[in-house]
């Protein structure tokens, strides 16, 4: 994803909610900041499946009140220490390669922070030849079996 000109790599978990977000990719929008959180709209109306208010730096979360996706670099206005605290409950659906200093590099425009989120197949393994190909002299498997 690109957040205000800063390239970040994220990983979604294997929850049904994360799968719904994955299906929406790619998309571009403008987001806002709240403390060291960037939040941006997502076209998904669903409930929090595992609501929490305390999150970690590097978390990616779904916020149904927006509905928005939120990424956390550090403390928010509700924090009492260096850890982020959300405005209201969110469901954490993944994480990103968080360097808190990157937050200060994010370009802010008049309309907010430009965000582009896209799929990356990095780390997704494809079938190995042993799984996909018949042994020498073996006929190929027929579909439907």
ROTOR-788049 format. One record per residue (C-alpha): residue number from 1; x, y, z; residue in one letter. Coordinates in steps of 0.2 Angstrom, whole numbers. Layout:
ROTOR-788049
NUM  X  Y  Z  A $
...
This chain:
ROTOR-788049
1  0  0  0  X $
2  5  18  -3  X $
3  0  30  11  X $
4  4  48  7  X $
5  19  43  -3  X $
6  26  31  9  X $
7  26  13  3  X $
8  21  0  16  X $
9  19  -19  15  X $
10  5  -27  25  X $
11  -2  -44  28  X $
12  -20  -48  31  X $
13  -25  -62  43  X $
14  -35  -77  37  X $
15  -52  -71  45  X $
16  -68  -69  35  X $
17  -67  -50  38  X $
18  -50  -49  31  X $
19  -56  -59  16  X $
20  -70  -47  12  X $
21  -57  -33  13  X $
22  -45  -43  1  X $
23  -60  -44  -12  X $
24  -61  -25  -12  X $
25  -43  -23  -18  X $
26  -36  -13  -27  X $
27  -43  4  -22  X $
28  -38  22  -20  X $
29  -45  35  -8  X $
30  -41  50  3  X $
31  -39  47  22  X $
32  -36  57  37  X $
33  -25  56  52  X $
34  -29  55  71  X $
35  -14  56  81  X $
36  -2  43  73  X $
37  -16  34  65  X $
38  -21  35  47  X $
39  -39  30  43  X $
40  -47  29  26  X $
41  -65  24  19  X $
42  -68  6  14  X $
43  -84  0  5  X $
44  -89  -13  17  X $
45  -103  -12  30  X $
46  -101  -26  43  X $
47  -100  -29  61  X $
48  -84  -30  72  X $
49  -81  -48  74  X $
50  -68  -46  88  X $
51  -69  -28  94  X $
52  -54  -21  104  X $
53  -49  -3  108  X $
54  -31  -6  112  X $
55  -21  -10  97  X $
56  -2  -11  93  X $
57  9  -1  82  X $
58  8  -9  65  X $
59  -9  -16  66  X $
60  -22  -14  52  X $
61  -40  -14  58  X $
62  -58  -12  52  X $
63  -68  2  60  X $
64  -87  0  57  X $
65  -91  17  62  X $
66  -83  24  46  X $
67  -83  12  39  X $
68  -64  14  38  X $
69  -48  4  38  X $
70  -36  11  51  X $
71  -17  9  51  X $
72  -8  13  67  X $
73  10  20  68  X $
74  9  26  86  X $
75  -1  35  100  X $
76  -18  42  96  X $
77  -26  56  106  X $
78  -34  43  118  X $
79  -17  35  122  X $
80  -10  37  139  X $
81  7  30  133  X $
82  16  26  117  X $
83  3  13  112  X $
84  -12  17  101  X $
85  -29  17  108  X $
86  -44  18  96  X $
87  -58  31  96  X $
88  -71  16  97  X $
89  -69  -3  95  X $
90  -61  -10  79  X $
91  -57  -27  73  X $
92  -38  -30  69  X $
93  -37  -39  52  X $
94  -18  -39  49  X $
95  -2  -29  51  X $
96  10  -19  41  X $
97  29  -16  42  X $
98  28  -2  54  X $
99  43  10  56  X $
100  35  24  67  X $
101  46  37  59  X $
102  38  34  42  X $
103  22  43  49  X $
104  31  59  49  X $
105  36  56  30  X $
106  17  55  25  X $
107  12  69  13  X $
108  -4  77  18  X $
109  -14  86  4  X $
110  -28  98  6  X $
111  -40  83  4  X $
112  -31  72  16  X $
113  -19  58  14  X $
114  -19  49  -3  X $
115  -20  31  0  X $
116  -18  17  -13  X $
117  -21  -1  -7  X $
118  -17  -16  -19  X $
119  -15  -34  -19  X $
120  3  -42  -18  X $
121  5  -60  -21  X $
122  22  -60  -13  X $
123  23  -74  -1  X $
124  9  -83  -8  X $
125  16  -100  -14  X $
126  10  -107  -30  X $
127  9  -126  -33  X $
128  26  -135  -34  X $
129  29  -145  -50  X $
130  27  -161  -39  X $
131  9  -156  -34  X $
132  4  -150  -51  X $
133  13  -162  -64  X $
134  11  -181  -66  X $
135  26  -192  -63  X $
136  35  -197  -79  X $
137  25  -210  -88  X $
138  9  -206  -78  X $
139  -6  -200  -87  X $
140  -13  -183  -82  X $
141  -27  -183  -69  X $
142  -44  -180  -76  X $
143  -55  -166  -70  X $
144  -69  -171  -58  X $
145  -59  -184  -49  X $
